[in-house]
Amino acid sequence: MGAGKTTVATLLAARLGVGVRDTDADVETVAGKPVSEIFVDDGESAFRALERDAVAAALREHDGILSLGGGAVLDPQTQAALDGHPVVFLRVGLADAVKRVGLGTGRPLLLGNVRARVKQLLDERTPIYESVATIVVDTDGRTPDEVADRILQELS
């Protein structure tokens, strides 16, 4: 959250001349409502099921850059589906993540104390992200263009 996944994915796709697909947008299209409303109306487990299906469909149908939601790789089926694909973890530190997400408006997992919740999510998720990733890029203190440059270097 706040690592710049969508921004960097868009930059990478443009540089590589391929399409970009965001699985959160796919989930919103299928559900007919924003992610935040899915969480409120249907619950996190319903969102996660839609997310798992969106990632599986994107991996089957899309040959460009995919931007996955921050919780997508927590699902064991998604982890298995990503095996054999280049997976980039955009690592963001607590201070930068909090600055980037602001007050968490529209981010259902950030209700309450934003800083404490971001820290908890980073602590819980970072080991999983690192285990799934084939490339890890630190985003702190880097512009999205610099992050995209680093990813392209790692891919080549």
Rosetta constraint file for C-alpha pairs under 8 A:
AtomPair CA 1 CA 70 HARMONIC 5.87 0.50
AtomPair CA 1 CA 97 HARMONIC 6.70 0.50
AtomPair CA 1 CA 101 HARMONIC 7.29 0.50
AtomPair CA 1 CA 118 HARMONIC 7.91 0.50
AtomPair CA 2 CA 92 HARMONIC 7.42 0.50
AtomPair CA 2 CA 96 HARMONIC 7.72 0.50
AtomPair CA 2 CA 97 HARMONIC 4.91 0.50
AtomPair CA 2 CA 98 HARMONIC 7.44 0.50
AtomPair CA 2 CA 100 HARMONIC 5.24 0.50
AtomPair CA 2 CA 101 HARMONIC 5.45 0.50
AtomPair CA 3 CA 90 HARMONIC 5.85 0.50
AtomPair CA 3 CA 91 HARMONIC 6.63 0.50
AtomPair CA 3 CA 92 HARMONIC 5.41 0.50
AtomPair CA 3 CA 97 HARMONIC 6.53 0.50
AtomPair CA 3 CA 100 HARMONIC 7.85 0.50
AtomPair CA 3 CA 139 HARMONIC 6.63 0.50
AtomPair CA 4 CA 8 HARMONIC 5.86 0.50
AtomPair CA 4 CA 90 HARMONIC 7.56 0.50
AtomPair CA 4 CA 144 HARMONIC 7.05 0.50
AtomPair CA 5 CA 9 HARMONIC 5.91 0.50
AtomPair CA 5 CA 67 HARMONIC 5.96 0.50
AtomPair CA 5 CA 68 HARMONIC 7.54 0.50
AtomPair CA 5 CA 90 HARMONIC 7.14 0.50
AtomPair CA 6 CA 10 HARMONIC 6.17 0.50
AtomPair CA 6 CA 22 HARMONIC 7.01 0.50
AtomPair CA 6 CA 67 HARMONIC 5.79 0.50
AtomPair CA 7 CA 11 HARMONIC 6.40 0.50
AtomPair CA 7 CA 144 HARMONIC 6.84 0.50
AtomPair CA 8 CA 12 HARMONIC 6.08 0.50
AtomPair CA 8 CA 144 HARMONIC 5.66 0.50
AtomPair CA 8 CA 145 HARMONIC 7.36 0.50
AtomPair CA 8 CA 147 HARMONIC 7.06 0.50
AtomPair CA 8 CA 148 HARMONIC 5.88 0.50
AtomPair CA 9 CA 13 HARMONIC 6.08 0.50
AtomPair CA 9 CA 20 HARMONIC 6.61 0.50
AtomPair CA 9 CA 65 HARMONIC 6.19 0.50
AtomPair CA 9 CA 66 HARMONIC 6.87 0.50
AtomPair CA 9 CA 67 HARMONIC 5.98 0.50
AtomPair CA 9 CA 148 HARMONIC 7.99 0.50
AtomPair CA 10 CA 14 HARMONIC 6.26 0.50
AtomPair CA 10 CA 20 HARMONIC 6.09 0.50
AtomPair CA 10 CA 65 HARMONIC 7.93 0.50
AtomPair CA 11 CA 15 HARMONIC 6.25 0.50
AtomPair CA 11 CA 144 HARMONIC 7.83 0.50
AtomPair CA 11 CA 145 HARMONIC 7.16 0.50
AtomPair CA 11 CA 148 HARMONIC 6.59 0.50
AtomPair CA 12 CA 16 HARMONIC 6.07 0.50
AtomPair CA 12 CA 65 HARMONIC 7.31 0.50
AtomPair CA 12 CA 148 HARMONIC 5.90 0.50
AtomPair CA 12 CA 152 HARMONIC 7.77 0.50
AtomPair CA 13 CA 17 HARMONIC 5.76 0.50
AtomPair CA 13 CA 18 HARMONIC 4.96 0.50
AtomPair CA 13 CA 19 HARMONIC 5.67 0.50
AtomPair CA 13 CA 20 HARMONIC 5.67 0.50
AtomPair CA 13 CA 64 HARMONIC 6.85 0.50
AtomPair CA 13 CA 65 HARMONIC 5.84 0.50
AtomPair CA 14 CA 18 HARMONIC 6.47 0.50
AtomPair CA 14 CA 19 HARMONIC 7.60 0.50
AtomPair CA 18 CA 63 HARMONIC 7.80 0.50
AtomPair CA 18 CA 64 HARMONIC 5.12 0.50
AtomPair CA 18 CA 65 HARMONIC 7.10 0.50
AtomPair CA 19 CA 63 HARMONIC 7.60 0.50
AtomPair CA 19 CA 64 HARMONIC 4.89 0.50
AtomPair CA 19 CA 65 HARMONIC 6.30 0.50
AtomPair CA 20 CA 64 HARMONIC 5.70 0.50
AtomPair CA 20 CA 65 HARMONIC 4.73 0.50
AtomPair CA 20 CA 66 HARMONIC 5.85 0.50
AtomPair CA 20 CA 67 HARMONIC 7.50 0.50
AtomPair CA 21 CA 25 HARMONIC 8.00 0.50
AtomPair CA 21 CA 58 HARMONIC 7.60 0.50
AtomPair CA 21 CA 62 HARMONIC 7.64 0.50
AtomPair CA 21 CA 64 HARMONIC 7.49 0.50
AtomPair CA 21 CA 65 HARMONIC 6.34 0.50
AtomPair CA 21 CA 66 HARMONIC 4.94 0.50
AtomPair CA 21 CA 67 HARMONIC 6.17 0.50
AtomPair CA 22 CA 26 HARMONIC 6.49 0.50
AtomPair CA 22 CA 66 HARMONIC 5.83 0.50
AtomPair CA 22 CA 67 HARMONIC 4.63 0.50
AtomPair CA 22 CA 68 HARMONIC 6.15 0.50
AtomPair CA 22 CA 69 HARMONIC 7.85 0.50
AtomPair CA 23 CA 27 HARMONIC 6.16 0.50
AtomPair CA 23 CA 51 HARMONIC 6.94 0.50
AtomPair CA 23 CA 54 HARMONIC 5.78 0.50
AtomPair CA 23 CA 55 HARMONIC 6.13 0.50
AtomPair CA 23 CA 58 HARMONIC 7.34 0.50
AtomPair CA 23 CA 66 HARMONIC 7.24 0.50
AtomPair CA 23 CA 67 HARMONIC 6.30 0.50
AtomPair CA 23 CA 68 HARMONIC 5.40 0.50
AtomPair CA 23 CA 69 HARMONIC 6.57 0.50
AtomPair CA 24 CA 28 HARMONIC 6.28 0.50
AtomPair CA 24 CA 35 HARMONIC 7.19 0.50
AtomPair CA 24 CA 51 HARMONIC 7.11 0.50
AtomPair CA 24 CA 68 HARMONIC 6.88 0.50
AtomPair CA 24 CA 69 HARMONIC 5.84 0.50
AtomPair CA 25 CA 29 HARMONIC 6.20 0.50
AtomPair CA 26 CA 30 HARMONIC 6.30 0.50
AtomPair CA 26 CA 54 HARMONIC 6.22 0.50
AtomPair CA 27 CA 31 HARMONIC 6.03 0.50
AtomPair CA 27 CA 35 HARMONIC 7.43 0.50
AtomPair CA 27 CA 47 HARMONIC 7.92 0.50
AtomPair CA 27 CA 50 HARMONIC 5.99 0.50
AtomPair CA 27 CA 51 HARMONIC 6.09 0.50
AtomPair CA 27 CA 54 HARMONIC 6.22 0.50
AtomPair CA 28 CA 32 HARMONIC 5.57 0.50
AtomPair CA 28 CA 33 HARMONIC 5.24 0.50
AtomPair CA 28 CA 34 HARMONIC 5.19 0.50
AtomPair CA 28 CA 35 HARMONIC 6.06 0.50
AtomPair CA 29 CA 33 HARMONIC 7.02 0.50
AtomPair CA 31 CA 38 HARMONIC 7.55 0.50
AtomPair CA 33 CA 37 HARMONIC 6.31 0.50
AtomPair CA 33 CA 38 HARMONIC 6.76 0.50
AtomPair CA 34 CA 38 HARMONIC 6.44 0.50
AtomPair CA 35 CA 39 HARMONIC 6.36 0.50
AtomPair CA 35 CA 47 HARMONIC 7.49 0.50
AtomPair CA 36 CA 40 HARMONIC 6.43 0.50
AtomPair CA 36 CA 106 HARMONIC 5.78 0.50
AtomPair CA 36 CA 107 HARMONIC 6.32 0.50
AtomPair CA 36 CA 108 HARMONIC 5.56 0.50
AtomPair CA 37 CA 41 HARMONIC 5.72 0.50
AtomPair CA 37 CA 42 HARMONIC 7.84 0.50
AtomPair CA 38 CA 42 HARMONIC 5.26 0.50
AtomPair CA 38 CA 43 HARMONIC 6.44 0.50
AtomPair CA 38 CA 44 HARMONIC 7.59 0.50
AtomPair CA 38 CA 46 HARMONIC 7.60 0.50
AtomPair CA 38 CA 47 HARMONIC 6.18 0.50
AtomPair CA 39 CA 43 HARMONIC 4.40 0.50
AtomPair CA 39 CA 44 HARMONIC 5.10 0.50
AtomPair CA 39 CA 46 HARMONIC 7.75 0.50
AtomPair CA 39 CA 47 HARMONIC 6.42 0.50
AtomPair CA 39 CA 108 HARMONIC 6.72 0.50
AtomPair CA 40 CA 108 HARMONIC 7.97 0.50
AtomPair CA 42 CA 46 HARMONIC 5.86 0.50
AtomPair CA 42 CA 47 HARMONIC 7.33 0.50
AtomPair CA 43 CA 47 HARMONIC 6.56 0.50
AtomPair CA 44 CA 48 HARMONIC 6.09 0.50
AtomPair CA 45 CA 49 HARMONIC 6.27 0.50
AtomPair CA 46 CA 50 HARMONIC 6.40 0.50
AtomPair CA 47 CA 51 HARMONIC 6.04 0.50
AtomPair CA 48 CA 52 HARMONIC 6.05 0.50
AtomPair CA 48 CA 71 HARMONIC 7.98 0.50
AtomPair CA 48 CA 72 HARMONIC 7.39 0.50
AtomPair CA 49 CA 53 HARMONIC 6.33 0.50
AtomPair CA 50 CA 54 HARMONIC 6.07 0.50
AtomPair CA 51 CA 55 HARMONIC 6.20 0.50
AtomPair CA 51 CA 69 HARMONIC 7.98 0.50
AtomPair CA 51 CA 72 HARMONIC 6.47 0.50
AtomPair CA 52 CA 56 HARMONIC 6.29 0.50
AtomPair CA 52 CA 72 HARMONIC 6.71 0.50
AtomPair CA 52 CA 75 HARMONIC 7.25 0.50
AtomPair CA 52 CA 77 HARMONIC 7.50 0.50
AtomPair CA 52 CA 78 HARMONIC 6.17 0.50
AtomPair CA 53 CA 57 HARMONIC 6.11 0.50
AtomPair CA 54 CA 58 HARMONIC 6.04 0.50
AtomPair CA 55 CA 59 HARMONIC 6.12 0.50
AtomPair CA 55 CA 68 HARMONIC 7.35 0.50
AtomPair CA 55 CA 72 HARMONIC 7.71 0.50
AtomPair CA 55 CA 78 HARMONIC 7.04 0.50
AtomPair CA 56 CA 60 HARMONIC 6.37 0.50
AtomPair CA 56 CA 78 HARMONIC 7.14 0.50
AtomPair CA 56 CA 81 HARMONIC 6.87 0.50
AtomPair CA 57 CA 61 HARMONIC 5.99 0.50
AtomPair CA 58 CA 62 HARMONIC 5.26 0.50
AtomPair CA 58 CA 66 HARMONIC 7.53 0.50
AtomPair CA 59 CA 63 HARMONIC 7.44 0.50
AtomPair CA 59 CA 81 HARMONIC 7.86 0.50
AtomPair CA 68 CA 72 HARMONIC 6.20 0.50
AtomPair CA 71 CA 75 HARMONIC 7.78 0.50
AtomPair CA 72 CA 78 HARMONIC 6.86 0.50
AtomPair CA 73 CA 78 HARMONIC 5.79 0.50
AtomPair CA 73 CA 79 HARMONIC 5.58 0.50
AtomPair CA 73 CA 128 HARMONIC 7.50 0.50
AtomPair CA 73 CA 129 HARMONIC 6.98 0.50
AtomPair CA 73 CA 132 HARMONIC 7.51 0.50
AtomPair CA 74 CA 78 HARMONIC 7.53 0.50
AtomPair CA 74 CA 79 HARMONIC 7.26 0.50
AtomPair CA 74 CA 125 HARMONIC 7.48 0.50
AtomPair CA 74 CA 128 HARMONIC 6.85 0.50
AtomPair CA 75 CA 79 HARMONIC 6.26 0.50
AtomPair CA 76 CA 80 HARMONIC 6.22 0.50
AtomPair CA 77 CA 81 HARMONIC 6.18 0.50
AtomPair CA 78 CA 82 HARMONIC 6.15 0.50
AtomPair CA 79 CA 83 HARMONIC 6.50 0.50
AtomPair CA 79 CA 132 HARMONIC 6.63 0.50
AtomPair CA 82 CA 86 HARMONIC 7.93 0.50
AtomPair CA 82 CA 87 HARMONIC 7.34 0.50
AtomPair CA 82 CA 132 HARMONIC 7.83 0.50
AtomPair CA 83 CA 132 HARMONIC 7.77 0.50
AtomPair CA 86 CA 133 HARMONIC 7.43 0.50
AtomPair CA 86 CA 134 HARMONIC 5.76 0.50
AtomPair CA 86 CA 135 HARMONIC 7.36 0.50
AtomPair CA 87 CA 132 HARMONIC 7.00 0.50
AtomPair CA 87 CA 133 HARMONIC 4.81 0.50
AtomPair CA 87 CA 134 HARMONIC 5.23 0.50
AtomPair CA 87 CA 135 HARMONIC 6.28 0.50
AtomPair CA 88 CA 133 HARMONIC 5.41 0.50
AtomPair CA 88 CA 134 HARMONIC 6.18 0.50
AtomPair CA 88 CA 135 HARMONIC 4.75 0.50
AtomPair CA 88 CA 136 HARMONIC 5.75 0.50
AtomPair CA 88 CA 137 HARMONIC 7.28 0.50
AtomPair CA 88 CA 151 HARMONIC 7.71 0.50
AtomPair CA 89 CA 129 HARMONIC 6.23 0.50
AtomPair CA 89 CA 130 HARMONIC 6.87 0.50
AtomPair CA 89 CA 133 HARMONIC 5.60 0.50
AtomPair CA 89 CA 134 HARMONIC 7.91 0.50
AtomPair CA 89 CA 135 HARMONIC 6.28 0.50
AtomPair CA 89 CA 136 HARMONIC 4.82 0.50
AtomPair CA 89 CA 137 HARMONIC 6.28 0.50
AtomPair CA 90 CA 136 HARMONIC 6.16 0.50
AtomPair CA 90 CA 137 HARMONIC 5.12 0.50
AtomPair CA 90 CA 138 HARMONIC 5.94 0.50
AtomPair CA 90 CA 139 HARMONIC 6.19 0.50
AtomPair CA 91 CA 136 HARMONIC 6.74 0.50
AtomPair CA 91 CA 137 HARMONIC 5.88 0.50
AtomPair CA 91 CA 138 HARMONIC 4.69 0.50
AtomPair CA 91 CA 139 HARMONIC 5.88 0.50
AtomPair CA 91 CA 140 HARMONIC 7.81 0.50
AtomPair CA 92 CA 96 HARMONIC 6.47 0.50
AtomPair CA 92 CA 97 HARMONIC 6.02 0.50
AtomPair CA 92 CA 138 HARMONIC 6.15 0.50
AtomPair CA 92 CA 139 HARMONIC 5.43 0.50
AtomPair CA 92 CA 140 HARMONIC 5.74 0.50
AtomPair CA 93 CA 97 HARMONIC 6.00 0.50
AtomPair CA 93 CA 140 HARMONIC 6.40 0.50
AtomPair CA 94 CA 98 HARMONIC 6.11 0.50
AtomPair CA 94 CA 115 HARMONIC 7.72 0.50
AtomPair CA 94 CA 118 HARMONIC 6.94 0.50
AtomPair CA 94 CA 119 HARMONIC 6.12 0.50
AtomPair CA 94 CA 122 HARMONIC 7.55 0.50
AtomPair CA 95 CA 99 HARMONIC 6.29 0.50
AtomPair CA 96 CA 100 HARMONIC 6.10 0.50
AtomPair CA 96 CA 140 HARMONIC 6.23 0.50
AtomPair CA 97 CA 101 HARMONIC 6.18 0.50
AtomPair CA 97 CA 118 HARMONIC 7.37 0.50
AtomPair CA 98 CA 102 HARMONIC 5.93 0.50
AtomPair CA 98 CA 114 HARMONIC 7.22 0.50
AtomPair CA 98 CA 115 HARMONIC 6.04 0.50
AtomPair CA 98 CA 118 HARMONIC 6.92 0.50
AtomPair CA 101 CA 105 HARMONIC 7.99 0.50
AtomPair CA 103 CA 114 HARMONIC 6.42 0.50
AtomPair CA 104 CA 108 HARMONIC 7.71 0.50
AtomPair CA 104 CA 110 HARMONIC 5.56 0.50
AtomPair CA 104 CA 111 HARMONIC 7.23 0.50
AtomPair CA 104 CA 114 HARMONIC 6.65 0.50
AtomPair CA 107 CA 111 HARMONIC 7.47 0.50
AtomPair CA 109 CA 117 HARMONIC 7.68 0.50
AtomPair CA 110 CA 114 HARMONIC 5.43 0.50
AtomPair CA 110 CA 117 HARMONIC 5.92 0.50
AtomPair CA 110 CA 118 HARMONIC 7.04 0.50
AtomPair CA 111 CA 117 HARMONIC 7.88 0.50
AtomPair CA 112 CA 117 HARMONIC 7.54 0.50
AtomPair CA 113 CA 117 HARMONIC 6.06 0.50
AtomPair CA 114 CA 118 HARMONIC 6.02 0.50
AtomPair CA 115 CA 119 HARMONIC 6.18 0.50
AtomPair CA 116 CA 120 HARMONIC 6.18 0.50
AtomPair CA 117 CA 121 HARMONIC 6.17 0.50
AtomPair CA 118 CA 122 HARMONIC 6.09 0.50
AtomPair CA 119 CA 123 HARMONIC 6.06 0.50
AtomPair CA 120 CA 124 HARMONIC 6.11 0.50
AtomPair CA 121 CA 125 HARMONIC 5.82 0.50
AtomPair CA 122 CA 126 HARMONIC 5.49 0.50
AtomPair CA 123 CA 127 HARMONIC 7.72 0.50
AtomPair CA 124 CA 128 HARMONIC 7.87 0.50
AtomPair CA 125 CA 129 HARMONIC 6.13 0.50
AtomPair CA 126 CA 130 HARMONIC 6.05 0.50
AtomPair CA 127 CA 131 HARMONIC 6.21 0.50
AtomPair CA 128 CA 132 HARMONIC 6.32 0.50
AtomPair CA 129 CA 133 HARMONIC 5.99 0.50
AtomPair CA 130 CA 136 HARMONIC 7.23 0.50
AtomPair CA 135 CA 151 HARMONIC 7.60 0.50
AtomPair CA 135 CA 154 HARMONIC 6.96 0.50
AtomPair CA 137 CA 147 HARMONIC 7.03 0.50
AtomPair CA 137 CA 150 HARMONIC 7.13 0.50
AtomPair CA 137 CA 151 HARMONIC 7.02 0.50
AtomPair CA 138 CA 142 HARMONIC 7.99 0.50
AtomPair CA 138 CA 147 HARMONIC 7.73 0.50
AtomPair CA 139 CA 143 HARMONIC 7.55 0.50
AtomPair CA 139 CA 144 HARMONIC 7.90 0.50
AtomPair CA 139 CA 147 HARMONIC 6.28 0.50
AtomPair CA 142 CA 146 HARMONIC 5.74 0.50
AtomPair CA 142 CA 147 HARMONIC 6.29 0.50
AtomPair CA 143 CA 147 HARMONIC 6.31 0.50
AtomPair CA 144 CA 148 HARMONIC 6.13 0.50
AtomPair CA 145 CA 149 HARMONIC 6.12 0.50
AtomPair CA 146 CA 150 HARMONIC 6.22 0.50
AtomPair CA 147 CA 151 HARMONIC 6.30 0.50
AtomPair CA 148 CA 152 HARMONIC 6.24 0.50
AtomPair CA 149 CA 153 HARMONIC 6.28 0.50
AtomPair CA 150 CA 154 HARMONIC 6.27 0.50
AtomPair CA 151 CA 155 HARMONIC 6.11 0.50
AtomPair CA 152 CA 156 HARMONIC 6.29 0.50
